[in-house]
Amino acid sequence: MKNLFIMLVFLFLVFPPISIQAEEGNEIFIALVKIDGYNCVAHTREEYSILQTTVQLINTLKRIKARKGIDDTEYNSRVSMLLHGAEAMGITIKQ
């Protein structure tokens, strides 16, 4: 089981995101994104869209931090808030 997980993680890193057409027209969609040490998994296209927006907002925070607009504590607090919001909207987040 652990080898399967490692293989899936490698697959996601090489070919993100993955969409598979299942029987009866149901779609299986999985995307794995790593944000500041957190592994985030989206299971639907809608969740992936939320994840993309979260990544864009965190990248904006990184640019503000680089210009000395916020300190490390404020940056970590805001990233945590964004990740909690994404998690509340269905994104799976593991550290």
JOMOWO-V692733 format. One line per field, one symbol per residue. phi: phi as a letter, one per 40 degrees, with the letter a starting at -180 (. if undefined). psi: psi as a letter, one per 20 degrees, with the letter a starting at -180 (. if undefined). A space follows every 50 residues. Layout:
phi: ???
psi: ???
This chain:
phi: .cccccccccccccbccbbbcccggcbbbbbbbbbfgbcbbbbbcccccc cccccccccccccccccgcaccccdcccccccccccccchccbbc
psi: hhhgggggggghhhlqrppporqkjpppppppppolipppppirhghhgg gggggghhhghggghhjkhqrgggghghgggghhghhhjipppq.
